[in-house]
Amino acid sequence: MKRIIFIMAIMMACCSVQGLASVTDAGKVLVVYYSYTGNCRQIVESLTAQIEADVMEIEPAEKGLQYEANNYALGMQLLNAINAAPNDPDSYPAIDPVTISDLSGYDNIIIVTPLWWSQMAAIMQTYLFNYGSQMAGKHVGLIVSSHSSGISQVVADAKRLVPDAVWMGDALWIKASNHSNRATLIQNWIASQDFAPGQSTMDKLFVTIDGVTQSATLADNAATRELVNRLQEASITVTLNSSGGFEIWGPLGFSLPTSNEQVYAQPGDIVLYNGSNICLFYGSNSWSYTRLGHIDNLTQDELRTFLKAGESNINVTLSLTSGPAVKRGDVNGDGEVNIGDVTTLIDYLLSDETAPDMADVNEDGEVNIGDATKIIDIILSDDSN
Ligand SMILES: Cc1cc2nc3c(=O)[nH]c(=O)nc-3n(C[C@H](O)[C@H](O)[C@H](O)COP(=O)(O)O)c2cc1C
């Protein structure tokens, strides 16, 4: 008998280690929570004792409200306003600015929310209404705390507000009667969830300015997928200008699919403006943009230097590799200067597409047949510098 118990104990230990191991292999995790009376905060503490994650608390803009007053009437009022017009931003109670506005660096997001009147707490609904679109394609998990009510409507709210999430698995319901057992419930839940692995290097964009290359993490949306498709063909060089004291921007020379939203762009953010312009930020600005990504790990001062803040006609090369600088004449960006570059150049001349700067191979300020001749000269002389 003792032997059986011993074997079972070893098997259970192996199972739990296996569950946690899949989380250990997971990509970056962000836990987003709202808590009025502290239960969700305690759940987040138990959760982050078990997995490595960044944590962000959502707070209402209006402080000191007593949601439990008049038999929880205020909470009901907030939810009624949302239910009456769920697509209207004005239906949602205001929240404080969030500390992490760019979710592009996260592979997994866990939402921890209280249940109010059998629905998702109104404050968390505001957050997801504003930021849920950034969770498209990411693995998203849901933990709900209630006194005793079931959570099916909260799950439905989450699916409405984050329609394009990849749900990690079933939501975890922690009710008052098992709140004290939350560590074990969370441990079992983690083991059952499908976490996304870390982002591959395909999610990285490399930005080169004046011979200096910095990596950026791409957002996952239709625009970045199309951009990656194009960059797989060839790197792209654009000429950007400083503007407004907060960005360098200019035309890409082609359009990308938009999913515009009001974005409070931060230093390091890369966005698409009006479908065919790229903006790289060394300051902040709020406007309707499609997120493309974020330059990794640079301070605001470093960004100002890297992006040549204040200057004009800045040549910016976008590529999927951090490899050597583009060779002169390598118009299609495949690393070689050959007849394929002549063909690409002629394609530009015959189409309405704006040719990238690097197509001006003879550097006379124009892209024309003279550049094709120059490429042939380079090939014949084997002088690709
Ligand atoms: C406005 C409001 C409405 C609530 N409605 C319900 C309810 O319908 N059913 C229920 O079981 N609990 C309800 N609760 C209780 C909370 O879901 C529960 O206490 C939860 O643990 C709170 O999480 P927090 O401490 O992180 O805010 C309500 C709480 C508030 C503030």
The ligand as an SDF file (V2000), in Angstrom:
LIG
                    3D

 31 33  0  0  0  0  0  0  0  0999 V2000
  -21.2690   46.1180   -8.3920 C   0  0  0  0  0  0  0  0  0  0  0  0
  -21.0770   44.6940   -7.9680 C   0  0  0  0  0  0  0  0  0  0  0  0
  -21.9400   43.7130   -8.4060 C   0  0  0  0  0  0  0  0  0  0  0  0
  -21.7350   42.3830   -8.0380 C   0  0  0  0  0  0  0  0  0  0  0  0
  -22.5890   41.4160   -8.4970 N   0  0  0  0  0  0  0  0  0  0  0  0
  -22.3860   40.1320   -8.1670 C   0  0  0  0  0  0  0  0  0  0  0  0
  -23.2900   39.1200   -8.6380 C   0  0  0  0  0  0  0  0  0  0  0  0
  -24.2070   39.3710   -9.4020 O   0  0  0  0  0  0  0  0  0  0  0  0
  -23.0480   37.8340   -8.2590 N   0  0  0  0  0  0  0  0  0  0  0  0
  -22.0020   37.4880   -7.4600 C   0  0  0  0  0  0  0  0  0  0  0  0
  -21.8200   36.3210   -7.1640 O   0  0  0  0  0  0  0  0  0  0  0  0
  -21.1320   38.4280   -7.0080 N   0  0  0  0  0  0  0  0  0  0  0  0
  -21.3250   39.7450   -7.3330 C   0  0  0  0  0  0  0  0  0  0  0  0
  -20.4590   40.6960   -6.8560 N   0  0  0  0  0  0  0  0  0  0  0  0
  -19.3630   40.2970   -5.9760 C   0  0  0  0  0  0  0  0  0  0  0  0
  -18.0080   40.2170   -6.6880 C   0  0  0  0  0  0  0  0  0  0  0  0
  -18.0950   39.5330   -7.9000 O   0  0  0  0  0  0  0  0  0  0  0  0
  -16.9960   39.4840   -5.8150 C   0  0  0  0  0  0  0  0  0  0  0  0
  -16.9940   40.0020   -4.5210 O   0  0  0  0  0  0  0  0  0  0  0  0
  -15.6040   39.5430   -6.4020 C   0  0  0  0  0  0  0  0  0  0  0  0
  -14.7670   38.6580   -5.6920 O   0  0  0  0  0  0  0  0  0  0  0  0
  -15.0400   40.9370   -6.3060 C   0  0  0  0  0  0  0  0  0  0  0  0
  -13.7220   41.0100   -6.7770 O   0  0  0  0  0  0  0  0  0  0  0  0
  -12.7300   42.1910   -6.2830 P   0  0  0  0  0  0  0  0  0  0  0  0
  -12.5800   42.0270   -4.7880 O   0  0  0  0  0  0  0  0  0  0  0  0
  -11.4580   41.9440   -6.9820 O   0  0  0  0  0  0  0  0  0  0  0  0
  -13.3790   43.4800   -6.6470 O   0  0  0  0  0  0  0  0  0  0  0  0
  -20.6550   42.0380   -7.1900 C   0  0  0  0  0  0  0  0  0  0  0  0
  -19.7930   43.0490   -6.7480 C   0  0  0  0  0  0  0  0  0  0  0  0
  -19.9910   44.3550   -7.1240 C   0  0  0  0  0  0  0  0  0  0  0  0
  -19.0560   45.4150   -6.6220 C   0  0  0  0  0  0  0  0  0  0  0  0
  1  2  1  0
  2  3  1  0
  2 30  2  0
  3  4  2  0
  4  5  1  0
  4 28  1  0
  5  6  2  0
  6  7  1  0
  6 13  1  0
  7  8  2  0
  7  9  1  0
  9 10  1  0
 10 11  2  0
 10 12  1  0
 12 13  2  0
 13 14  1  0
 14 15  1  0
 14 28  1  0
 15 16  1  0
 16 17  1  0
 16 18  1  0
 18 19  1  0
 18 20  1  0
 20 21  1  0
 20 22  1  0
 22 23  1  0
 23 24  1  0
 24 25  2  0
 24 26  1  0
 24 27  1  0
 28 29  2  0
 29 30  1  0
 30 31  1  0
M  END
$$$$
